[in-house]
């Protein structure tokens, strides 16, 4: 009986381990061998992938893909799990029944055997996935979000929370934000954009900001997206629209993106842009702003959010902040009056801001009461959002001091939306229109034009703007908010009653004849980026037209200028026209003619008939061979003449003849000209009138000229390849060279803003610049002799008698290829306006004349130069060096253009 019990026990165990369980147990030893082999293969693939990832991350500065990163994590976890499973199997193997090969606990062993089988499949799948990676890392992206300038928003908390919640909703891909102009849609979009700057929030790989505006320009939209995605030139330049869209789509498909589209006026075809369809599991989003709910529907927005005007409390808070505490506290009655005025704005943020700025100088209750009464005269419930907005915004327009200022403001609406208007050119147009006729001197008119621009900015009717390649002070460009521009056009067209009084066309291919017929009542016409006008059956009549700005790619139809009896301004600059119709010579009322940067080869002699012409611009006419004899001298009313640079086909005879004709003009007092011979320079120097009138002078390849004597009225000086030039001096009106180190203010270069010196081999210094307190831009290049910009003995004092510090207005300093240059100025200076410094190939320049205040300047943007030069600079105060280092951008020699 002793041996029967064990036999029965074994028989019982064998009976329980039948079927699938018996099969799993039977295969367990082989499966363990297979699992170990599979794990070894997985480890090899893991090592290969890991090495490849680390190589691309370290050497190629890439970032592993999320898929690969997840796979590596799963592979590491798998190795740990398999090792633990193998250890358990080894332990279980030690627990077999005494004297048998059967497990003591069949249930436990079966579970382990099943897990081994499953792990074998999982390991094989993981190994296969890792073996098929085509890409393990991608280039490091640009910052996932770029901050947008934004003042503290008022009253947008509720729509912000709503949009932010939708961004977390996986079921919503496209969100539309709509509302009337000026209500805060762009501000809300900026707040959303900037929220992603917080380090704890990175819901998207990249946030892309695009201003669409109108007319919709698909190429501009693609270019903005391309810039954010850092698509290289070799995959972009010269490609067709479809190819660019495909490249954008290819990259965006690899990212979880947030696309912010601001100011959409019509449905945008996102597929044509290159935006992949949403909803493929990547959780990308699109948020856009528009004024129209119809656009939300056209863009297939899954959620549309209307931005409402501010509540009374929020509106009053914004209004008070913009008026300012000084004005609000100037009389006890004003806070209550301010509350009443704020209510009239009906919570519209843009209206609140504009009117608050207009009221900021009203410091008596009587002024507030008068202005409040004027504001209430405007209708409150005009149908349509434009009229509601314009009726309020027109209050700021009506508050402008005189009709001339109002005309100047309305004139800005002739430029396209988002156009950066050069202030100098705008003022010239105003002069040509006669808006500033009360000033006899053109410089006084310019000054008044500058004051008007400031006035418009302070009233928030225009805003300052800068361009990437501008070497001008901020504010030398201006732009209009699109809402205010629309309001200005509405006012210019007599509040919509005369639709075609101001005609502005932008991006039109062909203008049909029937469209031209509608212009009979037009006062001003501006054609921007327009291909051509259809040939007309008969010459059109424009009895009221005073202004024509034409950016055409072809000539105007024949007879187009025949019937313009009151025309004042013709601006054809930056055009592709080849000839000027002779009929323009019959425009007896014409006061402004700009033909700059066109391809005109000849000017018609009939232009001499333009007796009222005051401004003539002929800059950049490289195809022009000569001017008709006695044409310029016949323009008896001419105030302003500009012609630089000139065609290489010109001779010194042409220059001298031109100077002699200019001298005959009684009223001329603003000349911009280029001269290329010593005879021309001498002719200029001999004429008191020409020296007094020349505000911009360019001398190029003037052989034999060793000294240039300038009047105090010069604004811009360009000297190029004047090999024998040794000195630049200032003269007074008695033709005496000013000898003193600090001349009287009337003999300073008080108007000199820009100086450009290139390849003047014998020019030893520019001591004359100590007499230029308002200098903004200084460029000196390719001089082998210059050692000091201003000599030490001339820099012992740092102020001119006018009280202005030397270089106190300097914004851009550019020094290139000056092998002997050792000093800019003999003493340290604050340079309060300096924005940019460029130094290239100036090995002996070891010191920069900065004091510690340069580090406190908020204007400085960058210092460019070679690393070797920067490292070799000597500093009296190491703090200055440490504070300036963040602004230094290393530029290899080859990156500087050869000028």
PAMI-658057 format. One record per residue (C-alpha): residue in one letter; x, y, z. Coordinates in steps of 0.25 Angstrom, whole numbers, plus 5000, padded with zeros to 4 digits. Example, Ala and Ser with C-alpha at 12.3 -4.5 7.8 and 13.67 -1.06 7.14 Angstrom:
<recs>
 resn   px   py   pz
    a 5049 4982 5031
    s 5055 4996 5029
</recs>
This chain:
<recs>
 resn   px   py   pz
    x 5000 5000 5000
    x 5012 5009 5002
    x 5015 5011 4987
    x 5000 5012 4983
    x 4997 5026 4988
    x 5008 5033 4980
    x 5004 5026 4968
    x 4990 5031 4969
    x 4995 5045 4972
    x 5003 5045 4960
    x 4991 5040 4952
    x 4982 5050 4957
    x 4992 5062 4954
    x 4994 5056 4940
    x 4979 5056 4938
    x 4978 5071 4942
    x 4989 5075 4932
    x 4982 5071 4919
    x 4978 5078 4907
    x 4983 5093 4904
    x 4989 5093 4918
    x 4997 5081 4915
    x 5001 5086 4902
    x 5006 5099 4908
    x 5014 5092 4919
    x 5020 5082 4909
    x 5025 5094 4900
    x 5030 5102 4911
    x 5044 5098 4911
    x 5045 5101 4896
    x 5038 5114 4897
    x 5047 5119 4908
    x 5059 5117 4898
    x 5051 5124 4887
    x 5047 5135 4897
    x 5062 5137 4900
    x 5066 5137 4886
    x 5055 5147 4882
    x 5059 5156 4893
    x 5074 5156 4888
    x 5069 5160 4875
    x 5061 5171 4881
    x 5072 5176 4889
    x 5081 5177 4876
    x 5070 5185 4869
    x 5069 5193 4881
    x 5084 5196 4882
    x 5084 5199 4867
    x 5072 5209 4868
    x 5078 5215 4881
    x 5092 5218 4874
    x 5085 5223 4862
    x 5076 5233 4870
    x 5088 5237 4879
    x 5097 5240 4867
    x 5086 5248 4860
    x 5083 5256 4873
    x 5098 5259 4876
    x 5104 5261 4863
    x 5093 5266 4854
    x 5085 5273 4865
    x 5072 5266 4863
    x 5061 5262 4872
    x 5056 5247 4873
    x 5042 5245 4867
    x 5031 5242 4877
    x 5029 5229 4871
    x 5043 5225 4873
    x 5044 5230 4887
    x 5031 5222 4890
    x 5037 5210 4884
    x 5050 5211 4892
    x 5042 5213 4905
    x 5034 5200 4901
    x 5046 5192 4898
    x 5053 5196 4911
    x 5040 5192 4918
    x 5039 5179 4911
    x 5053 5175 4914
    x 5050 5177 4929
    x 5037 5169 4928
    x 5044 5158 4920
    x 5055 5157 4930
    x 5045 5156 4942
    x 5037 5145 4935
    x 5049 5137 4932
    x 5053 5138 4947
    x 5039 5133 4951
    x 5040 5121 4941
    x 5054 5117 4947
    x 5048 5118 4961
    x 5036 5110 4957
    x 5045 5099 4950
    x 5051 5097 4964
    x 5037 5093 4970
    x 5034 5080 4962
    x 5029 5068 4969
    x 5039 5059 4976
    x 5044 5048 4966
    x 5036 5054 4954
    x 5037 5064 4943
    x 5023 5069 4946
    x 5020 5083 4953
    x 5015 5083 4967
    x 5005 5094 4964
    x 4999 5092 4949
    x 4991 5105 4950
    x 5003 5114 4953
    x 5012 5107 4943
    x 5001 5108 4932
    x 5000 5123 4935
    x 5015 5125 4933
    x 5015 5116 4921
    x 5004 5125 4915
    x 5011 5138 4918
    x 5024 5133 4912
    x 5016 5130 4899
    x 5010 5144 4899
    x 5023 5151 4902
    x 5029 5143 4890
    x 5019 5150 4881
    x 5020 5163 4887
    x 5035 5163 4886
    x 5035 5159 4872
    x 5025 5170 4868
    x 5033 5180 4876
    x 5046 5175 4869
    x 5039 5176 4855
    x 5034 5190 4858
    x 5048 5195 4862
    x 5054 5188 4849
    x 5045 5197 4840
    x 5048 5211 4845
    x 5051 5220 4833
    x 5053 5232 4841
    x 5057 5232 4856
    x 5060 5247 4858
    x 5056 5260 4851
    x 5062 5274 4851
    x 5060 5282 4864
    x 5049 5292 4861
    x 5049 5307 4863
    x 5042 5312 4876
    x 5029 5305 4877
    x 5022 5319 4879
    x 5027 5333 4876
    x 5022 5344 4886
    x 5013 5354 4880
    x 5013 5369 4886
    x 5001 5370 4894
    x 4996 5380 4905
    x 4988 5375 4916
    x 4975 5371 4910
    x 4962 5376 4916
    x 4949 5369 4916
    x 4953 5356 4908
    x 4954 5346 4920
    x 4940 5340 4916
    x 4943 5337 4901
    x 4958 5333 4904
    x 4953 5322 4914
    x 4943 5317 4903
    x 4954 5317 4892
    x 4964 5310 4902
    x 4953 5300 4906
    x 4951 5297 4891
    x 4966 5295 4889
    x 4965 5284 4899
    x 4953 5277 4892
    x 4958 5266 4883
    x 4945 5267 4875
    x 4947 5281 4871
    x 4958 5284 4860
    x 4954 5298 4854
    x 4950 5310 4863
    x 4945 5323 4857
    x 4945 5336 4865
    x 4936 5347 4859
    x 4931 5360 4862
    x 4931 5375 4858
    x 4944 5382 4854
    x 4952 5387 4866
    x 4945 5378 4876
    x 4957 5371 4880
    x 4958 5358 4872
    x 4973 5360 4869
    x 4976 5363 4883
    x 4969 5350 4887
    x 4977 5342 4877
    x 4990 5349 4882
    x 4986 5345 4897
    x 4983 5330 4892
    x 4997 5330 4885
    x 5004 5336 4897
    x 4998 5326 4906
    x 5006 5315 4900
    x 5019 5323 4904
    x 5017 5317 4918
    x 5027 5306 4920
    x 5017 5297 4926
    x 5008 5297 4914
    x 5012 5291 4901
    x 5000 5284 4895
    x 5005 5286 4881
    x 5018 5284 4874
    x 5017 5298 4867
    x 5008 5310 4868
    x 5008 5317 4854
    x 5003 5332 4853
    x 4998 5337 4840
    x 4992 5351 4836
    x 4983 5348 4824
    x 4977 5362 4822
    x 4971 5366 4809
    x 4971 5364 4797
    x 4975 5349 4801
    x 4989 5347 4796
    x 4992 5332 4796
    x 5007 5333 4793
    x 5008 5342 4805
    x 5001 5332 4814
    x 5010 5321 4809
    x 5023 5329 4811
    x 5019 5332 4825
    x 5017 5318 4828
    x 5029 5314 4821
    x 5037 5323 4830
    x 5032 5317 4842
    x 5034 5303 4837
    x 5049 5307 4833
    x 5047 5301 4819
    x 5061 5302 4812
    x 5062 5310 4799
    x 5065 5298 4791
    x 5052 5292 4794
    x 5044 5305 4792
    x 5050 5315 4782
    x 5045 5314 4768
    x 5034 5304 4772
    x 5020 5306 4767
    x 5009 5308 4777
    x 5004 5293 4777
    x 5019 5289 4780
    x 5020 5299 4792
    x 5006 5294 4797
    x 5011 5279 4796
    x 5024 5283 4804
    x 5016 5290 4815
    x 5007 5278 4816
    x 5018 5268 4817
    x 5024 5275 4829
    x 5011 5278 4836
    x 5007 5264 4835
    x 5018 5261 4844
    x 5014 5271 4855
    x 5003 5274 4864
    x 5001 5289 4860
    x 4992 5300 4864
    x 4990 5310 4852
    x 4985 5324 4856
    x 4980 5332 4844
    x 4977 5346 4847
    x 4968 5356 4839
    x 4961 5346 4829
    x 4951 5353 4819
    x 4947 5342 4811
    x 4948 5327 4812
    x 4962 5322 4810
    x 4965 5309 4803
    x 4974 5302 4813
    x 4977 5291 4804
    x 4983 5300 4793
    x 4991 5306 4804
    x 4996 5293 4808
    x 4989 5291 4822
    x 4986 5276 4823
    x 4972 5272 4827
    x 4969 5271 4842
    x 4964 5259 4849
    x 4974 5249 4845
    x 4977 5246 4860
    x 4988 5257 4861
    x 4979 5267 4869
    x 4984 5279 4861
    x 4975 5291 4862
    x 4972 5304 4854
    x 4967 5317 4860
    x 4964 5329 4851
    x 4958 5343 4853
    x 4948 5349 4843
    x 4937 5360 4843
    x 4927 5351 4837
    x 4919 5339 4842
    x 4918 5335 4827
    x 4933 5333 4827
    x 4932 5324 4839
    x 4922 5315 4831
    x 4930 5316 4819
    x 4943 5311 4826
    x 4935 5300 4832
    x 4937 5304 4846
    x 4932 5294 4856
    x 4930 5304 4867
    x 4928 5319 4864
    x 4930 5329 4876
    x 4925 5343 4875
    x 4934 5354 4882
    x 4924 5364 4888
    x 4927 5378 4893
    x 4931 5381 4907
    x 4922 5382 4919
    x 4921 5396 4925
    x 4931 5394 4936
    x 4941 5388 4927
    x 4939 5399 4916
    x 4940 5410 4927
    x 4953 5403 4932
    x 4959 5403 4918
    x 4955 5417 4915
    x 4960 5423 4928
    x 4974 5416 4926
    x 4975 5422 4912
    x 4971 5436 4916
    x 4981 5436 4928
    x 4980 5440 4942
    x 4985 5454 4941
    x 4973 5458 4932
    x 4963 5450 4940
    x 4968 5457 4953
    x 4969 5471 4947
    x 4954 5474 4951
    x 4945 5467 4961
    x 4934 5467 4950
    x 4942 5460 4939
    x 4941 5445 4945
    x 4926 5446 4943
    x 4927 5452 4930
    x 4937 5442 4926
    x 4927 5431 4930
    x 4917 5437 4921
    x 4926 5438 4909
    x 4930 5424 4911
    x 4916 5419 4910
    x 4915 5426 4897
    x 4925 5417 4891
    x 4916 5405 4894
    x 4928 5396 4899
    x 4936 5396 4886
    x 4950 5395 4890
    x 4956 5402 4878
    x 4946 5413 4879
    x 4949 5414 4894
    x 4964 5415 4891
    x 4963 5425 4880
    x 4953 5435 4887
    x 4960 5434 4900
    x 4973 5438 4893
    x 4965 5450 4887
    x 4960 5454 4901
    x 4973 5452 4908
    x 4977 5467 4906
    x 4963 5472 4911
    x 4965 5477 4925
    x 4953 5485 4927
    x 4938 5481 4929
    x 4934 5490 4918
    x 4942 5483 4908
    x 4937 5470 4912
    x 4923 5475 4912
    x 4924 5481 4898
    x 4931 5468 4893
    x 4921 5459 4899
    x 4910 5467 4892
    x 4917 5466 4879
    x 4918 5451 4881
    x 4903 5449 4884
    x 4900 5455 4870
    x 4904 5443 4863
    x 4894 5432 4860
    x 4894 5420 4870
    x 4887 5410 4862
    x 4891 5411 4848
    x 4889 5397 4841
    x 4902 5390 4839
    x 4914 5389 4847
    x 4923 5398 4838
    x 4914 5410 4840
    x 4913 5407 4855
    x 4928 5407 4856
    x 4930 5418 4846
    x 4920 5427 4853
    x 4928 5426 4866
    x 4942 5426 4860
    x 4938 5439 4852
    x 4938 5447 4865
    x 4953 5446 4865
    x 4954 5450 4851
    x 4945 5462 4854
    x 4953 5466 4865
    x 4965 5468 4856
    x 4969 5483 4857
    x 4967 5487 4842
    x 4963 5483 4828
    x 4978 5481 4824
    x 4980 5471 4835
    x 4967 5464 4831
    x 4971 5464 4816
    x 4984 5458 4820
    x 4978 5447 4828
    x 4968 5443 4817
    x 4979 5443 4807
    x 4986 5431 4815
    x 4974 5422 4811
    x 4979 5422 4797
    x 4990 5412 4801
    x 4987 5397 4801
    x 4983 5390 4814
    x 4995 5387 4823
    x 5004 5396 4814
    x 5016 5402 4821
    x 5015 5417 4816
    x 5028 5424 4816
    x 5026 5437 4823
    x 5036 5445 4814
    x 5028 5441 4802
    x 5015 5443 4808
    x 5019 5457 4812
    x 5024 5460 4798
    x 5010 5455 4792
    x 5003 5465 4802
    x 5012 5476 4797
    x 5008 5473 4783
    x 4993 5472 4786
    x 4994 5486 4792
    x 4990 5482 4806
    x 5002 5490 4812
    x 5001 5502 4803
    x 5002 5512 4815
    x 5017 5509 4816
    x 5025 5516 4806
    x 5038 5509 4809
    x 5038 5494 4806
    x 5046 5491 4818
    x 5035 5497 4827
    x 5024 5489 4819
    x 5032 5477 4822
    x 5033 5480 4837
    x 5018 5483 4837
    x 5016 5470 4830
    x 5024 5463 4841
    x 5015 5469 4852
    x 5002 5465 4845
    x 5008 5450 4845
    x 5010 5451 4859
    x 4996 5457 4862
    x 4990 5446 4854
    x 4998 5435 4862
    x 4994 5442 4875
    x 4980 5441 4872
    x 4981 5426 4868
    x 4977 5429 4854
    x 4990 5423 4849
    x 5002 5416 4856
    x 5017 5415 4855
    x 5023 5404 4847
    x 5037 5399 4843
    x 5042 5390 4832
    x 5052 5379 4833
    x 5062 5386 4824
    x 5059 5400 4828
    x 5071 5409 4833
    x 5061 5419 4838
    x 5056 5424 4852
    x 5044 5417 4856
    x 5032 5425 4852
    x 5038 5428 4838
    x 5028 5418 4833
    x 5013 5418 4837
    x 5001 5409 4834
    x 4986 5410 4837
    x 4978 5399 4844
    x 4969 5393 4834
    x 4957 5397 4841
    x 4961 5412 4842
    x 4965 5411 4827
    x 4951 5406 4823
    x 4945 5417 4832
    x 4954 5428 4825
    x 4950 5423 4811
    x 4935 5423 4816
    x 4937 5438 4820
    x 4945 5441 4807
    x 4933 5436 4799
    x 4924 5445 4807
    x 4919 5434 4816
    x 4917 5425 4805
    x 4908 5434 4797
    x 4918 5435 4786
    x 4924 5421 4784
    x 4935 5425 4774
    x 4940 5438 4779
    x 4952 5431 4785
    x 4956 5418 4776
    x 4966 5409 4781
    x 4969 5396 4774
    x 4980 5386 4778
    x 4984 5373 4771
    x 4975 5374 4759
    x 4979 5367 4747
    x 4971 5375 4736
    x 4962 5387 4738
    x 4951 5386 4729
    x 4946 5398 4721
    x 4932 5398 4728
    x 4940 5400 4741
    x 4947 5412 4736
    x 4934 5418 4732
    x 4930 5418 4747
    x 4941 5427 4750
    x 4936 5440 4744
    x 4933 5446 4758
    x 4946 5441 4764
    x 4954 5451 4771
    x 4966 5441 4774
    x 4970 5428 4768
    x 4980 5418 4773
    x 4983 5406 4765
    x 4993 5396 4772
    x 4999 5384 4766
    x 4990 5385 4754
    x 4994 5379 4741
    x 4987 5387 4731
    x 4974 5395 4727
    x 4966 5390 4715
    x 4967 5399 4702
    x 4956 5409 4702
    x 4948 5413 4690
    x 4949 5428 4693
    x 4958 5436 4703
    x 4951 5436 4717
    x 4947 5448 4724
    x 4952 5451 4738
    x 4946 5465 4741
    x 4949 5464 4756
    x 4961 5455 4757
    x 4972 5462 4765
    x 4981 5449 4768
    x 4985 5437 4760
    x 4995 5427 4766
    x 4998 5416 4757
    x 5006 5403 4760
    x 5004 5397 4746
    x 5012 5386 4739
    x 5008 5392 4725
    x 5005 5406 4719
    x 4992 5413 4720
    x 4982 5413 4709
    x 4984 5423 4698
    x 4977 5436 4701
    x 4975 5433 4716
    x 4981 5446 4721
    x 4974 5455 4710
    x 4963 5460 4719
    x 4968 5463 4733
    x 4966 5477 4735
    x 4969 5478 4750
    x 4979 5468 4752
    x 4990 5471 4763
    x 4997 5458 4765
    x 5003 5447 4756
    x 5011 5436 4763
    x 5016 5425 4754
    x 5028 5421 4762
    x 5032 5406 4763
    x 5025 5404 4750
    x 5029 5396 4737
    x 5025 5407 4727
    x 5034 5409 4716
    x 5030 5423 4711
    x 5022 5434 4716
    x 5010 5439 4707
    x 5013 5453 4702
    x 4999 5457 4706
    x 5003 5458 4720
    x 5010 5471 4716
    x 4996 5477 4714
    x 4992 5475 4729
    x 4993 5490 4732
    x 4989 5488 4747
    x 4999 5477 4750
    x 5008 5480 4762
    x 5014 5466 4765
    x 5020 5456 4756
    x 5028 5444 4761
    x 5034 5435 4750
    x 5045 5428 4759
    x 5049 5414 4757
    x 5042 5412 4743
    x 5048 5408 4730
    x 5046 5421 4723
    x 5056 5424 4712
    x 5052 5437 4708
    x 5044 5449 4713
    x 5035 5456 4704
    x 5038 5471 4702
    x 5024 5474 4705
    x 5027 5473 4719
    x 5033 5487 4719
    x 5018 5492 4718
    x 5016 5488 4733
    x 5017 5502 4738
    x 5010 5499 4752
    x 5019 5486 4754
    x 5025 5487 4768
    x 5031 5473 4771
    x 5038 5465 4760
    x 5044 5452 4764
    x 5053 5444 4754
    x 5061 5435 4763
    x 5066 5421 4758
    x 5063 5424 4743
    x 5075 5415 4738
    x 5070 5415 4724
    x 5069 5430 4722
    x 5079 5435 4713
    x 5077 5450 4715
    x 5067 5461 4718
    x 5060 5470 4707
    x 5068 5483 4706
    x 5061 5494 4714
    x 5051 5485 4720
    x 5055 5486 4735
    x 5057 5501 4734
    x 5043 5503 4728
    x 5037 5497 4740
    x 5035 5511 4747
    x 5028 5507 4759
    x 5038 5495 4763
    x 5041 5494 4777
    x 5046 5480 4778
    x 5055 5472 4769
    x 5061 5458 4771
    x 5070 5450 4761
    x 5079 5440 4767
    x 5085 5431 4764
    x 5086 5434 4749
    x 5088 5426 4737
    x 5102 5421 4733
    x 5099 5427 4719
    x 5100 5441 4725
    x 5112 5450 4723
    x 5117 5462 4731
    x 5111 5471 4720
    x 5097 5466 4723
    x 5100 5468 4738
    x 5105 5483 4736
    x 5094 5486 4727
    x 5084 5481 4738
    x 5091 5489 4749
    x 5090 5501 4740
    x 5075 5499 4737
    x 5072 5497 4752
    x 5079 5509 4756
    x 5070 5517 4747
    x 5058 5513 4755
    x 5053 5524 4764
    x 5046 5515 4775
    x 5055 5503 4775
    x 5059 5499 4789
    x 5060 5484 4790
    x 5070 5477 4781
    x 5074 5462 4781
    x 5085 5459 4771
    x 5096 5450 4767
    x 5109 5456 4761
    x 5120 5448 4754
    x 5131 5459 4750
    x 5139 5470 4756
    x 5133 5480 4746
    x 5120 5477 4751
    x 5124 5478 4766
    x 5131 5491 4763
    x 5118 5496 4756
    x 5110 5493 4769
    x 5121 5499 4778
    x 5120 5512 4770
    x 5105 5514 4772
    x 5100 5519 4785
    x 5086 5516 4781
    x 5090 5501 4777
    x 5098 5499 4790
    x 5086 5505 4798
    x 5076 5496 4791
    x 5083 5483 4791
    x 5078 5474 4802
    x 5083 5460 4796
    x 5096 5459 4789
    x 5103 5447 4783
    x 5117 5448 4777
    x 5122 5436 4769
    x 5135 5434 4762
    x 5138 5448 4763
    x 5153 5449 4758
    x 5161 5461 4763
    x 5151 5465 4774
    x 5160 5466 4787
    x 5150 5474 4795
    x 5135 5475 4797
    x 5129 5487 4803
    x 5115 5486 4807
    x 5104 5495 4812
    x 5098 5494 4826
    x 5085 5489 4819
    x 5090 5476 4814
    x 5081 5464 4819
    x 5088 5452 4812
    x 5102 5450 4807
    x 5107 5439 4798
    x 5122 5438 4794
    x 5126 5426 4785
    x 5139 5423 4778
    x 5144 5438 4779
    x 5159 5433 4779
    x 5165 5447 4782
    x 5156 5452 4792
    x 5163 5457 4805
    x 5153 5465 4813
    x 5139 5469 4815
    x 5136 5482 4820
    x 5124 5491 4824
    x 5123 5505 4818
    x 5114 5517 4822
    x 5107 5526 4813
    x 5119 5535 4812
    x 5126 5524 4805
    x 5136 5523 4816
    x 5140 5509 4821
    x 5136 5508 4836
    x 5149 5506 4843
    x 5144 5505 4858
    x 5143 5491 4865
    x 5129 5495 4870
    x 5123 5505 4860
    x 5111 5513 4862
    x 5098 5505 4861
    x 5094 5511 4848
    x 5107 5506 4842
    x 5105 5492 4847
    x 5100 5480 4839
    x 5087 5482 4847
    x 5079 5474 4836
    x 5089 5463 4832
    x 5083 5450 4835
    x 5090 5440 4826
    x 5105 5438 4822
    x 5110 5428 4813
    x 5125 5427 4809
    x 5130 5416 4800
    x 5144 5414 4794
    x 5149 5428 4796
    x 5164 5424 4797
    x 5170 5437 4802
    x 5159 5442 4812
    x 5167 5442 4825
    x 5155 5445 4835
    x 5141 5450 4836
    x 5143 5462 4846
    x 5132 5469 4840
    x 5122 5459 4847
    x 5125 5466 4860
    x 5116 5477 4854
    x 5105 5467 4851
    x 5097 5465 4864
    x 5085 5459 4857
    x 5092 5448 4849
    x 5085 5435 4849
    x 5092 5426 4839
    x 5107 5425 4837
    x 5113 5416 4827
    x 5128 5416 4824
    x 5135 5405 4815
    x 5147 5401 4807
    x 5157 5412 4811
    x 5172 5408 4814
    x 5176 5421 4820
    x 5166 5425 4830
    x 5170 5423 4844
    x 5160 5431 4852
    x 5146 5435 4849
    x 5147 5447 4857
    x 5161 5451 4862
    x 5165 5452 4877
    x 5167 5466 4877
    x 5154 5469 4871
    x 5147 5461 4881
    x 5151 5467 4894
    x 5137 5473 4896
    x 5125 5464 4894
    x 5115 5475 4891
    x 5112 5485 4880
    x 5107 5499 4884
    x 5093 5494 4880
    x 5094 5486 4893
    x 5093 5473 4886
    x 5103 5462 4888
    x 5111 5456 4877
    x 5105 5443 4871
    x 5093 5445 4881
    x 5083 5442 4870
    x 5092 5431 4863
    x 5084 5418 4861
    x 5092 5410 4851
    x 5108 5410 4850
    x 5114 5401 4839
    x 5129 5400 4837
    x 5135 5391 4827
    x 5148 5388 4821
    x 5156 5399 4828
    x 5169 5392 4831
    x 5176 5404 4839
    x 5163 5409 4846
    x 5167 5410 4861
    x 5157 5420 4867
    x 5142 5424 4865
    x 5143 5435 4875
    x 5153 5440 4885
    x 5144 5439 4897
    x 5133 5430 4902
    x 5119 5434 4899
    x 5105 5429 4903
    x 5099 5426 4889
    x 5085 5427 4894
    x 5079 5424 4880
    x 5088 5413 4875
    x 5081 5401 4870
    x 5091 5393 4861
    x 5106 5393 4859
    x 5113 5385 4848
    x 5128 5384 4848
    x 5135 5376 4837
    x 5150 5375 4834
    x 5154 5386 4844
    x 5166 5378 4851
    x 5172 5390 4858
    x 5159 5395 4864
    x 5161 5390 4878
    x 5152 5400 4886
    x 5137 5404 4885
    x 5134 5418 4890
    x 5123 5413 4899
    x 5120 5417 4914
    x 5112 5409 4923
    x 5099 5415 4919
    x 5099 5407 4906
    x 5096 5395 4914
    x 5083 5402 4919
    x 5078 5406 4905
    x 5066 5399 4901
    x 5069 5403 4886
    x 5081 5394 4884
    x 5077 5382 4876
    x 5090 5375 4871
    x 5105 5376 4869
    x 5110 5369 4857
    x 5125 5365 4854
    x 5135 5354 4853
    x 5137 5346 4866
    x 5152 5349 4865
    x 5150 5364 4865
    x 5140 5363 4877
    x 5149 5354 4885
    x 5161 5364 4883
    x 5153 5377 4888
    x 5159 5384 4900
    x 5149 5389 4911
    x 5152 5399 4922
    x 5140 5394 4929
    x 5138 5379 4928
    x 5123 5381 4932
    x 5121 5388 4918
    x 5126 5376 4911
    x 5118 5366 4919
    x 5105 5374 4917
    x 5108 5375 4902
    x 5111 5361 4899
    x 5097 5356 4898
    x 5095 5366 4886
    x 5107 5361 4879
    x 5104 5352 4867
    x 5116 5346 4860
    x 5117 5348 4845
    x 5128 5341 4837
    x 5135 5349 4827
    x 5128 5343 4815
    x 5114 5347 4821
    x 5117 5362 4819
    x 5113 5367 4805
    x 5124 5373 4797
    x 5120 5387 4794
</recs>
